[in-house]
Amino acid sequence: MNARKDLVSVIIPAFNAAATIDQTLRSVRGQTHQNIEIIVVDDGSSDATLDIVERHRRDDPRVLIERQSANGGPSAARNRAIALSTGNYIAPLDADDLWRPDKLARQLDAFADPAVALVYSWYAIIDADSRIRFLDSRSEAEGGVVAALCERNFVGNGSAPLITRAAVAEAGGYDESLRGCEDYKLWFRIAERHRFALVREFLVGYRDRPDSLSSDFDVMLEAHARCEAEFGTTRQRAAGLRRNRTRLMRFMASRCYRGGQWRAAARMLRRMALEDPLGTLANTVQITRKRLDAARGRAGPGAELLGTRFPSA
């Protein structure tokens, strides 16, 4: 199987993304794997998003634009892009994230195993200026990953995976009724049927924006509860999903704190402590160990990249 020659469909939902979409598209157009189509669904933007994408379309015929007059949410926009796409592989990308130039090429290499349906990578958290603030290399999960996925959404973000078109279709695409965790639900459905592979490199720049949809923890927790109800079919799965919820709350409390939403952060931390006191303690110990390792110079792979600009095209 030589996936390196196949067409990859890059799907980008964009809503009022004028501040970031130019850089995002440049990182896609600069991929070393050139056999791509780039489908941008403008999801009812009221800013200059459409004009910026149109400039890229004039320069690059691989860029396609679909305009939706009303905002239907990222899942509906992604599904619309998938319906318009023709590639053997689907590469979702958020309109504020970045890819390293060899992202697609490195992931396509991992499809040498025909049992693999989704390939993800490690990622860097970047700020508004695209400088690297944190490197996430925690996951080593490969192969059959359902148990690992119960414990944590180790794929990390919606811009990290490359997925076979057949697997996306089999899973039914993104659940448009969810606002939050819709990507996690898709990964889970794929994991129940197929194997995952990991590229141990920081190929994605995930932009940390405390004002984004994922900051709304009430919406996120409701969506996660629905995933728990669907996938927690055994005692072991249910226990893992509960621990995952604690990690999700910790993540959202951290986002609220960084965004200056002190009351929201405190409310989330209280809820963590009440719902899962032992899990909260374990998470606190984990954070403390990471900080001690960083202070001792054991920051993990790629530490030299911290503070530099993410290496997109």
Backbone hydrogen bonds, N-H to C=O, Kabsch-Sander energy under -0.5 kcal/mol:
donor,donor_aa,acceptor,acceptor_aa,energy
3,A,1,M,-0.7
5,K,2,N,-1.3
6,D,3,A,-1.7
8,V,35,N,-1.9
9,S,89,Y,-3.1
10,V,8,V,-0.7
10,V,37,E,-3.3
11,I,9,S,-0.6
11,I,91,A,-1.6
12,I,10,V,-0.5
12,I,39,I,-2.8
14,A,41,V,-2.6
20,T,17,A,-1.6
21,I,17,A,-2.8
24,T,20,T,-2.2
25,L,21,I,-2.6
26,R,22,D,-2.0
27,S,23,Q,-1.9
28,V,24,T,-1.3
29,R,25,L,-3.0
30,G,26,R,-1.5
31,Q,28,V,-1.9
32,T,101,P,-2.6
34,Q,32,T,-0.9
36,I,34,Q,-2.1
37,E,8,V,-2.2
38,I,62,R,-3.0
39,I,10,V,-3.1
39,I,37,E,-0.6
40,V,38,I,-0.7
40,V,64,L,-2.8
41,V,12,I,-2.5
41,V,39,I,-0.6
42,D,40,V,-0.7
42,D,66,E,-2.5
43,D,14,A,-3.1
43,D,41,V,-0.8
44,G,42,D,-1.3
44,G,68,Q,-0.9
52,I,48,A,-2.2
53,V,49,T,-2.3
54,E,50,L,-2.3
55,R,51,D,-1.7
56,H,52,I,-1.6
57,R,53,V,-2.3
58,R,54,E,-2.1
59,D,55,R,-1.3
60,D,56,H,-1.8
63,V,60,D,-2.0
64,L,38,I,-3.4
64,L,62,R,-0.5
66,E,40,V,-2.6
68,Q,42,D,-2.8
68,Q,66,E,-0.5
72,G,70,A,-0.6
77,A,73,G,-2.0
78,R,74,P,-2.6
79,N,75,S,-2.6
80,R,76,A,-2.2
81,A,77,A,-2.2
82,I,78,R,-2.6
83,A,79,N,-2.3
84,L,80,R,-1.4
85,S,81,A,-0.9
85,S,82,I,-0.7
88,N,7,L,-1.4
89,Y,7,L,-1.2
90,I,163,I,-3.4
91,A,9,S,-3.0
93,L,11,I,-2.2
95,A,13,P,-0.8
97,D,94,D,-1.6
98,L,205,G,-2.2
100,R,203,L,-2.7
103,K,100,R,-2.3
106,R,102,D,-2.7
107,Q,103,K,-1.9
108,L,104,L,-2.7
109,D,105,A,-1.5
110,A,106,R,-0.6
110,A,107,Q,-1.0
111,F,108,L,-1.6
112,A,109,D,-1.0
113,D,110,A,-0.7
116,V,113,D,-1.9
117,A,195,R,-2.6
118,L,195,R,-1.2
119,V,162,L,-2.6
120,Y,197,A,-2.3
122,W,199,V,-1.2
122,W,201,E,-1.2
123,Y,136,D,-1.4
124,A,204,V,-3.2
125,I,134,F,-3.1
126,I,124,A,-0.6
126,I,206,Y,-2.4
127,D,131,R,-1.9
130,S,127,D,-2.1
132,I,308,T,-3.1
133,R,125,I,-3.2
134,F,125,I,-1.3
136,D,123,Y,-2.8
136,D,134,F,-0.5
137,S,135,L,-0.9
143,G,196,F,-3.1
145,V,143,G,-0.7
149,L,145,V,-2.6
150,C,146,V,-1.9
151,E,147,A,-1.3
152,R,148,A,-1.5
154,F,152,R,-2.2
156,G,153,N,-1.5
157,N,155,V,-0.7
160,A,157,N,-1.3
162,L,119,V,-2.2
163,I,90,I,-2.5
164,T,117,A,-2.3
165,R,88,N,-2.8
168,V,164,T,-1.8
169,A,165,R,-2.4
170,E,166,A,-2.4
171,A,167,A,-1.9
172,G,168,V,-0.6
172,G,169,A,-0.9
173,G,168,V,-2.1
176,E,174,Y,-0.8
178,L,175,D,-1.4
185,K,181,C,-2.3
186,L,182,E,-1.5
187,W,183,D,-2.6
188,F,184,Y,-2.3
189,R,185,K,-2.2
190,I,186,L,-2.1
191,A,187,W,-2.8
192,E,188,F,-1.7
193,R,190,I,-1.6
194,H,190,I,-2.1
195,R,115,A,-1.9
196,F,143,G,-2.2
197,A,118,L,-2.1
199,V,120,Y,-2.5
200,R,198,L,-0.6
201,E,199,V,-2.3
203,L,122,W,-1.4
203,L,201,E,-1.4
204,V,122,W,-0.8
205,G,98,L,-3.0
206,Y,124,A,-3.3
206,Y,204,V,-0.7
207,R,205,G,-0.6
208,D,126,I,-2.6
209,R,207,R,-0.9
212,S,209,R,-2.2
215,S,212,S,-2.1
216,D,213,L,-2.1
217,F,215,S,-1.4
220,M,216,D,-2.2
221,L,217,F,-2.8
222,E,218,D,-1.9
223,A,219,V,-2.2
224,H,220,M,-2.6
225,A,221,L,-2.4
226,R,222,E,-1.6
227,C,223,A,-1.7
228,E,224,H,-2.6
229,A,225,A,-2.1
230,E,226,R,-1.7
231,F,227,C,-2.9
232,G,228,E,-2.3
233,T,231,F,-2.0
238,A,234,T,-2.8
239,A,235,R,-2.2
240,G,236,Q,-2.1
241,L,237,R,-2.6
242,R,238,A,-1.9
243,R,239,A,-2.0
244,N,240,G,-2.2
245,R,241,L,-1.9
246,T,242,R,-1.5
247,R,243,R,-1.9
248,L,244,N,-2.5
249,M,245,R,-2.4
250,R,246,T,-2.2
251,F,247,R,-2.5
252,M,248,L,-2.5
253,A,249,M,-2.6
254,S,250,R,-2.1
255,R,251,F,-1.9
256,C,252,M,-2.5
257,Y,253,A,-2.3
258,R,254,S,-2.5
259,G,255,R,-1.9
260,G,257,Y,-1.5
261,Q,256,C,-3.0
262,W,260,G,-1.4
265,A,261,Q,-2.2
266,A,262,W,-2.5
267,R,263,R,-2.4
268,M,264,A,-2.2
269,L,265,A,-2.3
270,R,266,A,-2.3
271,R,267,R,-2.1
272,M,268,M,-2.3
273,A,269,L,-2.2
274,L,270,R,-2.1
275,E,271,R,-2.6
276,D,272,M,-2.6
280,T,276,D,-2.6
281,L,277,P,-2.1
282,A,278,L,-2.4
283,N,279,G,-2.4
284,T,280,T,-2.2
285,V,281,L,-2.3
286,Q,282,A,-2.2
287,I,283,N,-2.3
288,T,284,T,-2.3
289,R,285,V,-2.4
290,K,286,Q,-1.9
291,R,287,I,-2.2
292,L,288,T,-2.3
293,D,289,R,-2.6
294,A,290,K,-2.4
295,A,291,R,-2.2
296,R,292,L,-1.6
297,G,294,A,-1.4
298,R,293,D,-3.5
299,A,297,G,-0.6
303,A,300,G,-1.2
305,L,302,G,-2.6
306,L,303,A,-1.5
307,G,132,I,-2.8
308,T,305,L,-2.3
310,F,130,S,-3.0
312,S,310,F,-2.3
313,A,99,W,-0.5
